């Protein structure tokens, strides 16, 4: 997140939304492929990175009968400074490990640190999907022209949607993504077309999100 977003209590708003998730209405539930211990260990390893901090969550769910073989974790966010993510391969690999559970890693950057954000994007190996939340046209051009994600959502309402079937989902730049090797796969994957889905508004009056780059 840009420093302007951080100044608008962005993380606090995420925390308040995460707090609404509960087992009772299945807005949070068991993770089938990653155990609670594995997720807690991952959080502990991230917090060992200098400057990292737990923003919310980080505890196992309680009052349930989910077996230990599955994962049961509160919605969780860990902040890790961008420069520490990029400091070495170990930190970068740890910070970009995907945990298929209610977990997200947050970082922030100052306006002049955009090249570091682009460096982080370039160093990722999959380049699947991304979102650039801004209505600053020059900023969007700078980011979109220096990234290679298969599908990128751009605009003040840019939100990744799990790459629906009508949107391309990478892996951009990796010929192995062709999979079956059919003519259609070769056309759609090896040629590796890029989709940018823009959503610049209008923004409902009920939205309180600041329009920052």
FENJOVEN-V953611 format. One record per residue. N is the residue number from 1. RES is the residue in one small letter. SS is DSSP state (helix for helix, strand for strand, loop for the rest). PHI is phi in whole degrees, 0 to 359 (none if undefined). Layout:
N&RES&SS&PHI / N&RES&SS&PHI
This chain:
1&x&loop&none / 2&x&strand&296 / 3&x&helix&303 / 4&x&helix&295 / 5&x&helix&294 / 6&x&helix&300 / 7&x&loop&289 / 8&x&loop&258 / 9&x&loop&58 / 10&x&helix&301 / 11&x&helix&294 / 12&x&helix&298 / 13&x&helix&291 / 14&x&helix&300 / 15&x&helix&299 / 16&x&helix&294 / 17&x&helix&290 / 18&x&helix&297 / 19&x&loop&294 / 20&x&loop&280 / 21&x&loop&279 / 22&x&loop&206 / 23&x&helix&296 / 24&x&helix&304 / 25&x&helix&250 / 26&x&loop&62 / 27&x&loop&278 / 28&x&loop&217 / 29&x&loop&200 / 30&x&loop&291 / 31&x&strand&261 / 32&x&loop&280 / 33&x&loop&248 / 34&x&loop&227 / 35&x&loop&285 / 36&x&helix&301 / 37&x&helix&300 / 38&x&helix&299 / 39&x&helix&291 / 40&x&helix&294 / 41&x&helix&297 / 42&x&helix&296 / 43&x&helix&298 / 44&x&helix&299 / 45&x&helix&295 / 46&x&helix&295 / 47&x&helix&291 / 48&x&loop&281 / 49&x&loop&287 / 50&x&loop&306 / 51&x&loop&86 / 52&x&loop&287 / 53&x&strand&209 / 54&x&strand&277 / 55&x&strand&274 / 56&x&strand&195 / 57&x&loop&76 / 58&x&loop&85 / 59&x&loop&235 / 60&x&strand&294 / 61&x&loop&294 / 62&x&loop&238 / 63&x&loop&57 / 64&x&loop&212 / 65&x&loop&240 / 66&x&loop&290 / 67&x&loop&298 / 68&x&loop&297 / 69&x&loop&292 / 70&x&loop&254 / 71&x&strand&255 / 72&x&loop&216 / 73&x&strand&232 / 74&x&loop&298 / 75&x&loop&308 / 76&x&strand&227 / 77&x&strand&221 / 78&x&strand&239 / 79&x&strand&265 / 80&x&loop&230 / 81&x&loop&303 / 82&x&helix&302 / 83&x&helix&296 / 84&x&helix&286 / 85&x&helix&299 / 86&x&loop&272 / 87&x&loop&297 / 88&x&loop&207 / 89&x&helix&295 / 90&x&helix&296 / 91&x&helix&295 / 92&x&helix&295 / 93&x&helix&297 / 94&x&helix&294 / 95&x&helix&290 / 96&x&loop&256 / 97&x&loop&289 / 98&x&loop&272 / 99&x&loop&257 / 100&x&loop&279 / 101&x&loop&207 / 102&x&loop&282 / 103&x&strand&221 / 104&x&strand&219 / 105&x&strand&254 / 106&x&strand&249 / 107&x&loop&212 / 108&x&loop&217 / 109&x&strand&208 / 110&x&loop&274 / 111&x&helix&305 / 112&x&helix&282 / 113&x&helix&263 / 114&x&helix&307 / 115&x&helix&305 / 116&x&helix&291 / 117&x&helix&297 / 118&x&helix&295 / 119&x&helix&297 / 120&x&helix&298 / 121&x&helix&297 / 122&x&helix&293 / 123&x&helix&282 / 124&x&loop&290 / 125&x&loop&268 / 126&x&loop&266 / 127&x&loop&55 / 128&x&loop&278 / 129&x&strand&225 / 130&x&strand&203 / 131&x&strand&220 / 132&x&strand&240 / 133&x&loop&265 / 134&x&loop&189 / 135&x&loop&250 / 136&x&loop&278 / 137&x&helix&299 / 138&x&helix&294 / 139&x&helix&296 / 140&x&helix&300 / 141&x&helix&299 / 142&x&helix&297 / 143&x&helix&288 / 144&x&helix&296 / 145&x&loop&278 / 146&x&loop&238 / 147&x&loop&227 / 148&x&loop&232 / 149&x&loop&296 / 150&x&loop&297 / 151&x&strand&231 / 152&x&strand&230 / 153&x&strand&266 / 154&x&strand&227 / 155&x&loop&133 / 156&x&loop&292 / 157&x&loop&253 / 158&x&loop&297 / 159&x&loop&218 / 160&x&loop&293 / 161&x&loop&238 / 162&x&loop&77 / 163&x&loop&49 / 164&x&loop&300 / 165&x&loop&299 / 166&x&loop&272 / 167&x&loop&245 / 168&x&loop&289 / 169&x&loop&235 / 170&x&loop&63 / 171&x&loop&283 / 172&x&loop&297 / 173&x&loop&86 / 174&x&loop&245 / 175&x&helix&298 / 176&x&helix&294 / 177&x&helix&294 / 178&x&helix&294 / 179&x&loop&62 / 180&x&loop&297 / 181&x&loop&87 / 182&x&loop&290 / 183&x&helix&305 / 184&x&helix&295 / 185&x&helix&296 / 186&x&helix&297 / 187&x&helix&294 / 188&x&helix&274 / 189&x&helix&250 / 190&x&helix&294 / 191&x&loop&288 / 192&x&loop&53 / 193&x&loop&291 / 194&x&loop&242 / 195&x&strand&243 / 196&x&strand&239 / 197&x&strand&256 / 198&x&strand&259 / 199&x&loop&217 / 200&x&loop&258 / 201&x&loop&137 / 202&x&loop&290 / 203&x&loop&260 / 204&x&loop&301 / 205&x&loop&299 / 206&x&loop&288 / 207&x&loop&287 / 208&x&loop&249 / 209&x&loop&291 / 210&x&loop&292 / 211&x&loop&271 / 212&x&loop&239 / 213&x&loop&267
